[in-house]
């Protein structure tokens, strides 16, 4: 089942606003069913799809400036080509022997990761000489098709022996198959032979939770004598699986954490879930807004005005609880929240490769408050993310930091109203026990999010953002609150420095009321504006300026410690220290170390660099380049597939979902150019390579931007795709349909 927001007229971010289509749009939607939004999509994913959904004739191109270089410039046959000592700006310096003479400059659209606005695309002529649209720019209508059994097996039979099924509550009216042998022989596709024909879930857990629907069911079923000449099909379990080797973290059988009970979601949906702290704090905010202090302070009578305002000030109903100590440092590279690609299997892969801190995909506050399943699914974490980071700083770095209480996983949310973030913070800390921090996103550039006043729109609403952070701190128990921001909303008009100053020191109102800073525990700055998206390089000089401001605040706090001027520690971050993390264009250990030393940030957050080469975290730890062989890289793909099947299931739907997210990842991973074929180091994230050949066929395959090669890679582990499966990358130049067997 799928949900078409266009037809329901519901804005996923602002339900009170109508998005009802016009008659023409309705006709186009009916004729072209690609404008479909799935039930399992999060609110941000739905918003991203809505932003792309335009007329099917509106093939458009990103605003990102394209690198246009003549193919002859990279032909190795040319004697006028660049020498080894030269490095051309914007072009990956591949060794001449690896460059294809008929090559081209491969151009990707990084704005696609965040749903950029578009420009009209170029046109070409068809066979009849008429103009036709060229498949470039972003896909405005992505359709993933479906992967389902022709006729599904009734859930009353799914995990039961053949002759002793559960009773079906629908009886003869049930539309699913009840005859197990008929389902296996006629409706279910043949078993997969990958992974040696053994179910990856059964291999890890000793049992498979999808039962007879598993595409590897032959590895955990058998036929036995049932008496009276009958034979019965049964599912088998593997009692020899060593459960003692699993981490000592309370989780579900699938190894996931923060699985919110169905009843809690139902209570949220029906507004029965109690949030006493948030309700009291929001009521205080409403009362306070009606009696705001005098903002016009007479310079000649400043002290008197301040005393008058403090006299009118009404204290909040309660002060924040003492927060858990956290730590960001050179040993803690951070995996950024990633739309679509930041799924649980990919985060799990990055944790195995050395990522010390992870975030879920950004979740919208209002859908969480309303109990939407798709949004709450984003908060699920793997048990490996709930283990302490693999470092332990000495006590001299941060007092009272307890590594055993720390975990890797954090949540990220956004909203356009303070009451939503405050209420969500209390709900999260109540229902999700495994959270390191709650991060407030103030940098999301998606138009639909921005227009509602959430995401990067908060960069222009400093007072609102300040209220959000203070309110979230008040109700989040011991979970620290952090924020992620951009330089500003417009190019050449950065506002982040002013915003950082307000967050750490407090605004004019806070000064007059005797409050300190907002209590934010850490600030992450992406060195680009909203308007810039991913064009140009991140501005690390500006990041360094903001980091210096935070450092001065921390030094001043140390000077005021144990004096009459020290702020109430309950309103300040744990230990009185604010951490500052930089983000943008980090692609190697050289970039990481330079940002730590020159920009003076506490740590660095990595996004696209991790998507292209997840082992970048290994490079950070070892302080050297790792020239991964094609076999090693393919092993990472296999690991992702195993994690995907464990997360989404090994049935037809789970295999299709795993394939879809694998292809989403490969749409970034193919951009990796092996270190061994580069003439100059370090590699740069913004460089685009000419067409190149690898050191062996497998390496060439992994670096191909041809969709057919992506399919080959997925079929190595997931077999032929379902006949109804479709995959459309965010960029039209890589779009394709799959004509699969079966």
N, C-alpha and C positions, 0 to 999 in steps of 0.2 A: 504494500500500500504506500502511496506517496501523497504528498501534500503540495498543491499548487497555490502558492501565496497569492498569485495574481487573481485566481478565481475566488479565493476566500476573502480577499479584500483586507487582509490583516497584515499590518506592518509588524515583523518579528521583534522589532526594538521598541516600538510605540504602538501597542495594540489599539489605542483609541483613534489612531490615524488610519484612514482608509487608503488602500492601494488598489481599489477596484479598477479594472482595465476598461478602456473604451471598447466600442463595438469592433473597431478595426483590430485592436489588440487581441480581442477575444477570438476573432476569426483566425488571426495568425497563430495564436496559441493552440487552437484546435487543429489547424493544418500542420503545425510543426511542434510536436510534443516534447522538444528538447528543453523548453522552459519549465522544467519540472524540478521541484525542490523536495528532497527526500525527508521522511519523518526523522531519520536518525541524524540529519544534519544539525549542527549547533546553530545558534542564532547568528554568530559571526559568519559562518559558512553560508547561511541563507542570505545574509546581507550582501556577501561578496557575490553570490550568484545573481541576486537581484540587480546589483550594480552593473553586471555584465549583460543582463537581458535587455537587449534592444531589438530593433527590427533585424530579421535574419538577413536582410540585404545591407545592413549597416556594418559591414566588415571594416573594423577600424584598427588603428595601430597605436601603440603606446606613445605617450608624450616623451618618453625617454629618447634622447638623441641617438640615432643609429651610427655605428662606425662603418663608414662606406670607404672601402679600399679596393682598388683595382686588383683583380686576381693576378695580374702580371707582376704585382709587387712582391708576391710571395713565391713565385716560380723559382725553383732551384736552378733551372737552366739559365736564368738571367745572370750575366756576369756583372751586372750593376746592382745586384742585391746587397743587403746589409752585410757587413763583415761581422766576425765573431765579437768584436769589441763594441758593436753598436747595439742599442736596444730601442726599438721603435715604441713610442708611446701608444698604449692601447692594444698592442699585439703581443700575444704570448711568444716568447723567444724560443721557438722549437728548432732543434738542430736540423740543418739542411737535408740530411739523409732521411729524416722522418717526415719531411713535408711532401705532400703529393703535388706534382706539377700542375694537375688540373684542379687544384684545391680552391677553396673559397673561404671567406671569413665567416665563421659560425657566429651568429648574433643571437643572443638570448634576451628575453624581456624580463628583467628582474622585477619590474613593477607588477608583473602578474601575480607575484606572491602576496601583494597587498591590494590588488584590485584598483589599478590606476584608471584615470580618465583616459579617453581615447581621442585619436585624431582620425580623419578620413584616410582610408588606405589607398595604395596605388592600384591602378587598374591595368589589365592587359587584354589582349584580343584572343577570342576563342577561334575554333576552326573555321567559323563562318565570317570571321573578320569583325565580329561584334565585341564590344567591350565587356569584360567580365571581371568579377572581383578576384583579387589575388589573396590567397590564404596567408595573410600576415596579420600582425597585431594580436590582440587577445581574443579568445573565444567568448563571444557574448552569450552563447547558449551551449552549456556543457551538458551532455547526456551520458550517463554511465550504464544505461540499460539495466538488466537484471540477471541474476544467476540463481535460478530456483529449479527444483525438481519439477518435471512435467506435471506430476500429481504428488503432493506431499504426503508424508506418513503422519497419521494421527498421533498427537502427543501422548495419548494413552498407551501407545505401543512403542514409543521411541526408545525407552530404556528397559523394557520388560522382556522376559522370555516369550517365545512364540505362543505357547499354550496357556500362559497365565498373564494376560494383559490386564491393565487397569480398565475400569469401566469408563466408557466414553460418555461425557455428560450430554452430548448432542444426539446420541443414538443413531437412528437411520438418517437423520437430517445432516449428519456430519459430511462435509465435502471432501474430507481427506481419506486416504486409503487405510483400511483396517487389515487387509490381507498382507501379512508381512512378506511372504514369498513372492506374491505378485508385485509388490512394491520393489523388491530387490531385483526382480528379473525384467520388469517392464518400465518402471517409472524412474528409477535411480540410475544415474550414469555409472559406467564401469569404474572399478576401483583404480586409484592412482598407483603407479609403480615406482614413483620417486621415493626417496628416503628408504630404499630397500623394501618398499611396500608396507613399512611399519608406521602406524599412526604416531606422529610426534607428541600428541597429547597423552596417549596411553603410555608411551615410552617414558614420559617424565612423571606423570601422576599415578600410573598404575591402572587407570580407568579413563574412558573417554566419555565426556559429558554429553555428546550429541548422539551417542548410541548407534542405532541402525542407520542413521543418516550420514554417518562418517564416510568420507571418500576413501578411507583406508580400513573399512569395517572388516575386511577379510583377515586382518592381523589380530583382531580381538573378538572373534566369534568362532563357534564350533557347533557341530550337530551331534546330538547325543540320543541315546535310547530313552524313550519316555514311558515305556510299558505298553502292553496291549498292542504291540507291533507298530507303535507310533514313534516317529523321530521328531525331535524338537530343536529348533535353532536357539542358541543362547549366547549372550555376551559374556566375555571372560574378563577377569581382572588380573593384574599382576601384583600379588602381595609382596613380592621381593623388592619393590621399589623402596629405597631407603629414605623415608620421610625425615629422618633425623638430620639429613644433610641440608634441609631447607632452612632459610634464615629464621631466627627466633622472633618472628613478627606475626601477630595474629592476622590472618588473611583468609580469604575464601579458598576453596579447593583449587581454583585456577591461579592462585598466587597474587590476586589483586587486592588492593586496599581501598578504603573510602567508598565501598559499595553501599550506597544509601538504601535503607529498607524501602520496599514498595509503599508501606503504610505511611512512612514519613513524607514521601512524595505526594501521596494522596492527601495528607493533612495540609501540606503546603498548597496544593491545588484548590482545596476547599476552605482555605484560610483558617484552618484550625490549629496550625503550628504556632506555638507561643514564643514571642521574642520580647520578654519584659524589659530587658536593658535597652534594646533599640527603641522600643515604644516610648520609654521614659525619656531617653535622650532626644528623640525627634520631637517630642512634645516640648521639651525645654528649648530646642532650637526654634520652634515656631513662636514660642513666647518671647524669646530673645530678639527675634527678627522684628517684632513689633515695638521694641524699645531699644533700638540700636544706640550706642553711645554717640556723642557728638564727634563727628570726624573732623570738623574744622577747628583746629587747635590754634589759639592765639599765641603767637611766638612770645609776646611780652608777658603772657600770663599762663605759660605752659603748665607749670606745676599745679596751679589751681584747677585748670581744666582737667588735668589727669586725675586729681583727687575727686572731682565731681563725677567723672565717668566711672571711676572705681566704686564710688558710692552707689551709683545706679546699677552696677553690674550684679547680676544674679549668677551665682555659682552653678555649675552643672550638677545634676542629681547625684553623681558619683564620679570619682577619679579613676583613671585607668588602672588595671591590675599591673603588677610588676611583670615585665616582659622577659621571656626566655632570652638568654644571651646567645647571640649569633656571631658568626665570624666570616668576613670576606677578606681574602688575601691572595698573594701570588699563587698559593697552592690550590685555589678554588676557582678554576675556570668554570664559567656558567653557560649552560645551554639555554638559548633564548626561547621564549614562547613562540611557537611556529604554527601559523594557520595551516590546517590540513596535515602538513608533514610532522607536526609535533605530537604525533600519536604515541600511545603507550609502547608499542614494539620499537619504534625508532628511539624513543627516550631510553628504553632499556638497553638497546644496542650501544648508545653513547655512554651510558653509565659503565657498561663493561669495558669501554675503551678509555675511561678516565674522567668523564664529566662528573664533577663533584656536586653540582647543583642543577636542578631541572625545574621546569615550570610546565603546567598544563597549557593547552591552547586557551587563549583568552575567552572567558565566559562572560556573557551579559548578565547583569544583576537581576533584571526583571524576570527573565525566564527562569532563573534559579529560584526566585521568590515564589513563582507560580508553579514550581514543581515539574517543569518540563524534563522528560527523560533524556532527550538528546543533549540538553545542556549539562545535566548532572553526570552524564557519561564522561564528560571531559575531566571530571575530578578524580576519576579512577587512577590509581597509581599501582605500580608493581612493587612487590615486597623488597626488591633490591633498592628502590628509591627511598625506602623507609629505614635503611641502614645508615649508621653514622658515616659521615665523610671519612675518607681514608687519610686524614691528617689530624694532628693534634698540636696546635700552636702552644708555645710555652706560656706560662702564666704572666710573663712580663708583657705579652702582646695585648691580652684582654683579660681583665680580672674576672674570676668566677665563671669563665666559660667552661661548660661541661660537654665534652665531645660525645659522651654516651647518650646525652639527651637530644643531640642534634640529629637531623635527618637531611636528605637531599631534596625532597619534593616540596614545591611551593605552588600555590594557586594564584592565578591572575584573573582579575575581574575588571569591568568598567561599567559606568552608568552615567546618566546625565543629571541626576538629582541626588543630593546628599542622603536623603532618607533611604534610597535604594541601596547605596553602598553600606550604610550603617546596618541596615537590617540584614543584608547579605553576609556581612562580616560575622554577626552573631550566629546566623544559621550555619555558616561554614564551620565555625569553631565548635558548634554543637554536634553536627552530623559527620564531620570529617576529622577524626582524631589524628590523622597522620598528615599534618601540615607544618612545614618549617616556617613559612611566612605567608601573608596575603599581600599580593602586589596589586596596586591600582594602576591600570594602563591609562596613560595620558598621551599616547603617541599614535594610536591606530588611525591611519589616514583614509580608511574606507569611507566613501562619500556618505553612504546611508547612516553610518555610525556618527560621522562628523556633523551631519545636518541635524541630528537629534540633540547635539550638545555633549556627546560622550566622546571618548577617545581623545584625539588630538585637539578637539574643540576646548578641552579643559585647559589647554595652554594659554588661552586668552581669558580664562575665568579664575584668576588666582585666589580670590576670596572664597569661591565655591569649593575649589580644590582643597584649600586649607580647612574648611569645615568638614569635608569628607574625611581627610586624614585624621583629624582630631576625634571625630565621631567614631570612626572605625577603631582607633586606638582604645577608646573608652569601653567598647563592648567586646573586644576580641580576646578577652581573658589574657593568657600568657603568650599569644601568638603575635609577633611583631608585624608592623605595617610598613610596606615599602612602596615606592612609586617608580614608574618608568616613563620618561619624558623624551621629547625631541627638542631640537634647538628652538623651534618656534613653528608657527603655521605658515609663514611666508619667507621666501628667499631674501637674504640680505637684511632681514629684520629679526635677528635672534632675540628671544625673550627668556631663554632658559636661565641665564645668570641671575636675573631679577627674581625668577620663580624659585630657584635654589636658595637664594638669600631669604626669601619669605618662609620657605619650608623649614630651614634650619634655625633662623633667628626669630621668626614670627613677624606678622605685619604690624601696621600702626595700631589696629584695634587690640592686638595681643599685648603690645607695649602699654597701652593705656589701662588695660585690665590686669596687668601684672602677670599675664601668662607668658610662658617661654615660647620656644619653637613649637612646631606642630606635633613633634614626637615621632617623626618619620625615622625609621631605623636605617634605611639605605635608599639611595637615589641612583637610578641607572639612566644615563644620558646617551641617546642615539645621536651621533654627530651629523644629522641631516634635518632639514625642515620638512613639514608635511608636504609643501608644494614641490619640494625637490624629489621626494620619494627616494629612488635609488640612483638618480642621475648624479654625476660627479662623485667625488670621493668624500668619505666622512671627514669632518673638520675636527681633527684631534687637537689642534691648537686651542680651539674654543672649549673642547672638553677639558683640557688642562687648566684653563682659566677657572672653570667651575669647580674643578677638583681642588684648586688652591683655596677657593673660598671656603669649601667644606673643611679643609685642613686647618685653616685659621680658626674656624668655629670650634673644632675639636681641641686645639691648643688653648683657646680661651677658656673652654670648659674645664680643662685641667687646672688652669690658674685659679678659677673660682671655686674649685672643689673645697669643701669643708670651710667655706666662708659664708657670711651672711647673705652674699649675693648669689649663692648657688641656687639654681632653679629646683623646684620640687621634683625629685627623681621619678615620681610616678607619672609625670607629664612628659618626661624626656625618654629618648631611646635607652635601651638597656645599656648600662655602663656609661651613659652620657656621650656615646660616640656615634656619629653618623658615618656610614660607609658610602663610598662613591665608586660606581662601576661604569666603565666606558663601553660603548658598543658601536661597531661599524668597521667593516672591511678587514677583520682579523682572519688571516688565512694561513699563518705559519707561526712557529715558535719565535721567529725573528720579530714578527709583528707584535706578538704577545709580550715579549720581553721589552721591546721598545716602548709600548704603551704603558707598561707598568713603571718603567724607569723615567721616561721623558714626560708623559702626561701626569705621572704621579697619582694614578688611580689605584684603588685597592685591588680590583680585579677587572677582568674583561669578559663581556658577554659575547657569545659567538652564535651567529644565525646561519647565513648562507654558507659560510666556511665549513660548518659541520655537516650541512646537507651535501656538499660536494665531496668532502672527505671526512667522514666521522672520526677517523683516527687522528684528526688534528689534536685531540685531547692527549693522545699518546705522545705526540710531538712536543706539546707543552711540558709534559712531565719529564721527558727524557732530554729536552733541550737540543733536539737534532731532527733533521729531515728523515722521514721514513719512506723509502722507495718501495711501496707495497707492490708485490708481484700481482699479476692478473689472477693467479690462483688464490692468493690471500684475499683479494677484493671480492672474488666470487664467493668465497667462504663467508664474507660478511653479508652478502645477499642471501645466502642460504640461512644464516642465523636470523636475519630479519624475517624470512618466510616462516621459520619455525616459531618465532615469537608471535607473528601475526596469526598463525593457526591456533596457538595457545590462547590468544586474546579473543579472536572473533569466531573460533570454532573451525572444525575440519569438515563440516558439511558443505553442501553446494554453495550456500550463502556465504559462509565463512571463507571458503576458498576464493570466491569472487571478490569479497571485500579485501582479503589479503593481496590478491592480484592487483586490485585497483590502487591500493596505497603503495605497493611495491613500484608500480609504474609511475606514480606521483613522485616517489623518491628518485627513480632512475632519470626522470626529466631534469633533475639537478645533478645527479651523480655522474652522468655521462660527460659533464663539463670538466671533469678532472683530467689534467694533463700530467702524465707520470714525470716525476722528478728526473728520471734517467734520460729523458729525451729533451730536456730544457738546456739551453745554452747559458742562461743567466738565472741567478737566484738573488733574492727570494721570488717565488711566484706571486703574482698580484691578482687579487680577486676580480678586478675590473678588466683585466686583459682578456681579449678574445683570440682564440687560436685559429690559424689557417687549418685547412683539412690536413690531417696527419695520419700516419700509420704507426701502430704499436710495434713493440719488439717481438710480438707473436700474435697469432690470430685472435686469441682470447682477449688480449689487451686492446686490439683494434675493435673487437666487438663491443667491449665495455665502454669504449669512447665514441661509439657511433651515435649520431643524432637521428638515425633512421628508425622509424617506428617499428619496422619489421624486425630489427635487431632487438629492440626492447621486448617484443613478443617472444623471440627465441629465448631470451634470458628468463622470462617468467615461466616459460614452458619447461625449462630445465628442472623446475621444482614443483610446479603446479599443474603440469600437463596441459593439454589443449583447452582453450577457453570455452566457456559456455556459448552456445550459438546466439544467445541474446545479450551477451556481454558487450559493452561499449566502453571505450576510454577516450576522453578528449582532454589533452593537456591544456594548460592555461594559455598556451601560445599556439596560434593557428598553424604555424609552419610545421608543427609536429603532430597535427591532428590526424586521427585515423579511426577506422572502424575495424573490428576484428571479424573475419569470416572463419569461425572456428569449427572444428569437427564436433560431432555429437549433437 
